[in-house]
């Protein structure tokens, strides 16, 4: 059962942007849960997820956020930097409004005509994101659905495929929003 859970992930999206002297912050909407369980369905076991916000922040920091002069982070505890975050606004803010994870079967086990479970699955993330400027004006919007490139077929595959899906999400966001808007 320990192999079927997701903790802190370290996604490294393959994105390429021009270096910017502007700053970009990440905001995770309060409606995006930090801990949840991907429900059991279609022969896919339930997958508990913890520290989702940290994983999202890690993907931002190692992906699109790394191309900006200053990375302002929203994952600091109030005692560590709320004064700084409240006093300084970044030039742009990437808001993750929704980031929904699930697993989609790509093959099933069967006994005769009865399906007994999923033999392999891919991780899927459906997201909604907005890019706002310093004054709060929305300059770009994106929504999408991305899949992992690998399939979860053995113990330990749930974090690997989820990590790939997070990388794909940031690649998609970069292509749709950041490459054009900033």
Beta strands, then each sheet from edge to edge (+ up, - down):
strand 1: 5-6
strand 2: 20-28
strand 3: 36-38
strand 4: 47-49
strand 5: 68-72
strand 6: 92-111
strand 7: 114-133
strand 8: 138-147
sheet 1: 1+ 4+ 3-
sheet 2: 5+ 2+ 6+ 7- 8+
end
